[in-house]
Amino acid sequence: MRLKNYLHQISPFLSTPHAARRLLRIFALVLLVGILGGVYSFLLFTFNNEISQRRSYMSSAIAEAHTFFTTREALLESLSLSATRQTALDAPLSEEEIRLLLGKTPGKQWSIWLTQRMRDYLNAHKLNLLYVSSGAEAQVWRLYNTAPTTGNFPRAMLDRLENLKRQNTSALQEIWLTHTSRGHSQLYIFIRLDERDLDSGWLGLEMDDREVSIALSDHSAGEFTMFNSQGMPLFSNSQKPPPGQNLPLLRQQDFFGFVGTGWLPEQLVLRKQLKSSDWQLTYSIDLPAVLWALWPQMLGALVFCLLSISLVCLLTRRLEHRFITPTLHRIQALVDSELFSRDVIQTAPVALCVLRRTDGRIVLENTLAQQWLGQCSELLGLGWIRDAFADNAPCLTDYFETADGRHLYLSCAPTRYKGEDVLLCAFSDISARRQIEAALEQARQSADAANEAKTLFLATMSHEIRTPLYGVLGTLELLARTQLDTQQKSYLRAIEGSSATLLQLICDVLDVSKIEAGQLALELSEFSVVTLVQEVVQGYAAAAQSKGLQLFACFDPQLPDNLIGDVSRVRQILNNLLSNAVKFTDFGRVILRVKALSREGERVCLQWQVSDTGRGIAHADQAFIFEPFYQTQGNTNVVAGTGLGLPICLRLTHLMNGTLRMVSEPGLGSSFSLTLPLEQRPCSQLPEGAMDLAAESVYVVSPVRELAESLSGWLHRWGARPQIGAPTHGDLAATGVLLELYPTPMEQRADVHWSGPRVLASNDSACEPQFTAGGWTANLNDLAAIQQAVRQAQGGQTSRRQEQGVAQVLPPLHLHILVAEDNAINQLILRDQLQELGCTVTLASDGEEALSLWHDDAFDLVLTDVNMPRLNGYELARALRVLGCTTPIIGATANALRGEDALCLAAGMNQCLVKPFTLRALSVALAPYERVAHEVL
């Protein structure tokens, strides 16, 4: 603002919004003038430097010319001084010197001695030595010639020398003469032989103009021209010698500068007079040659000027477009914005007002502020100002209710307006929002109540269903430990499988609730991959057989025996995938493939793949197949599920850090691949080879090539020598075993001619190997049964099945246990299970009875149900701890929701078991207390 006022005082023209653009252009013009002035100074300096250098070259050339003529004058003078008068040639001569006589008049002759060095000098410089006599009959004697042929001495020269004699010119002054004939010039230098005798004659040197031109030529100094005293050019190597009209005016002055006939100079000329004569020597250089020598500097200056002008123009334009033009637009926009802001403040759907900080009065307000606030804004304004301008933690928001019941939300900000501190206040009507929040709070409370009711219902249903189910599964487990025949064991396994499926359905329902509540957790344990898959496939064998489907599993022979993971979750996923495959496949086959993808240290990556030849999934449904409650269309002949199976599988897979992928094509079938990273114990590596079978040939025959290759790999792992395909006629007499694998019903099998031992594996065979009239039979989905049947067919001994050795695997615990259980059936199951584990049992029907039966040091362990009438398990544990009981307490609950373990531990229990639990799970829970009784862990 101050700058604007100052510029306005200088000139109103500079205080307008466009003044910046004008000032920028003036600055650019001044900058360009400065640049051009600098370039001019540079060129002038470079030109003067070149002229100075050229002058030095010319001066050096003229100095060389002075030396050239001075040496010859000195030679001529020395010869004249060495001349003597001789009348006879009596003195002896030598080869080093010769004697020359000058003149014919006896008594007036002169003699000159020429040494060999003088003759060599004359030859080297091509100088002819002459003698010209004086008098009316003047004659010329060529004393010494360096050229083989010489011309006649011009008569004009004789006349000029005679004239000089009459003028009585000083004898020691050299005389310079020239003569031009037929375009060829000769230069003569004469000196009087004896200054005392005018008739002594002239001694001279004759020089050719070409030799003189060679001596005077210097490329650096330019072209030369020699002028006589009348200004006429004598010698020159220039095509256009400089004019000599003004030379007489400057005869006594040296000259250096430019000459020319027009407005512009043509040549750079340096002229100096020779010291020993009145002749002048001129060196000249054409001005274009001088300028051409400066073309790099001139071109550089021109390019610099062009670049500088372009850069200044570009920069000026850039500054205008980048700063000045946007600034002008912003100024205009600011004016428009101020006008627009006033309209916005008046039409805004919120109440706006500005309060002065000093007295809290309203400076500016819109219509809504007048309607909503009335006078309360000034009443409350001082408090808002105090809170907003506080140094520490200013408060810029507030809620309040007006006199008419309107709920307003205040948002304020300290600012300045018209040079003073003000508070900008914005008020929003949140009356409708308050009503919505109240409705949402009521809805949240209702939802929480519904969730609690659902959780209570699920817990109650879980408890009520798991309690009788524990009786069923526990009784079946105890029944399996008794002596049963093969058929009874098959029925027992079918019942156990159905019961496990029922338990899994209950777990699925609970999993939905756990997933929604975020209570789903993994339970890691060691399990056998092969056993797990065989149990899952066997559970759906009957359903597949009833539909005429081929159901079988293909195992990778490189699978480890045991891995660590959540076997129940893996089983749950496989059951769901296999159930869907069997359900939606009307003909063809369902295959469960298991293979190890990679192995890194103790981590193994396994893949389970369930493939079917069913109707497939439409492309439109594939993107939503893993969405909860989503069901595909067009399955009218299939009982629809809940739509929770695949979503649960996907979430369980992500929980185990795995992947679940689907590939499906309508009309061809579907394939689901489950990939999980699992761990194995360091001591549980892949066996090098169990060598359970004899190293004999086993011929594997199956209508399914993949099944035959899978079983061949396992036969090789067991030590046998498998061969895929029926034995040939040459092999009929050989020893070996024929293994036939039929996923189809047995009546559809091919007739293979074989007289040796035979093993038939099909889906409808018993799990225990049985010997029939046609050979040994085994279940197709039981690798252990196939191994045992092949071994028996080879004539080897068999070991008892794992199921018959459970009692020997579980050692007796020798514990005296107090059991609190309100369900009579569960009491009997618990008693039988504990007695099977070698424990003595005292039963109590509820917590109060158990509390009355407990005596210090009477029991090694207390096993109590959690949900009991009168006194439940939590209260029993607390009461025992209050009495100072240090005996381990284990809770048993049918509630599978997350958090049950924490409740049991908080009540004073050491551990919690979820019903139904197996005999092995009970043994694992009680084993730590076998020898360390009465210790609380």
Secondary structure, 3 states (H helix, E strand, C coil): CHHHHHHHHHCHHHHCCCHHHHHHHHHHHHHHHHHHHHHHHHHHHHHHHHHHHHHHHHHHHHHHHHHHHHHHHHHHHHHHHHCEECCCCCCCCCCCEEEEEECCCCCCCEEEEEEHHHHHHHHHHCCEEEEECCCCCCCEEEEECCCCCCCCCCHHHHHHHHHHHHCCCCCCCCEEEEEEECCEEEEEEEEECCCCCHHHCEEEEEEEHHHHHHHHCECCCEEEEEECCCCCEEEECCCCCCCCCCCHHHCCCCEEEEECCCCCCCEEEEEEECCCCCCEEEEEEEHHHHHHHCHHHHHHHHHHHHHHHHHHHHHHHHHHHHHHHHHHHHHHHHHHHHHHHHHHHHHCCCEEEEEECCCCCEEEECHHHHHHHCCHHHHHHHHHHHHHCCCCCCCCEEEEECCCCCEEEEEEEEEEECCEEEEEEEEEECHHHHHHHHHHHHHHHHHHHHHHHHHHHHHHHHHHHHHHHHHHHHHHHHHHCCCCCHHHHHHHHHHHHHHHHHHHHHHHHHHHHHHHHCCCCCCCEEEEHHHHHHHHHHHCHHHHHHCCCEEEEEECCCCCCEEEECHHHHHHHHHHHHHHHHHCCCCCEEEEEEEEEEEECCEEEEEEEEEECCCCCCHHHHCCCCCCCCCCCCCCCCCCCCCCHHHHHHHHHHHCCCEEEEEEECCCEEEEEEEEEEECCCCCCCCCCCCCCCCCEEEEECCCHHHHHHHHHHHHHHCCEEEECCCCHHHCCCCCEEEEEECCCHHHCCCCCCCCCEEEEECCCCCCCEEECCEEEEECCCHHHHHHHHHHHCCCCCCCCHHHHHHHHCCCCCCEEEEECCCHHHHHHHHHHHHHCCCEEEEECCHHHHHHHCCCCCCCEEEEECCCCCCCHHHHHHHHHHCCCCCCEEEEECCCCCCHHHHHHHCCCCEEEECCCCHHHHHHHHHHHCCCCCCCC
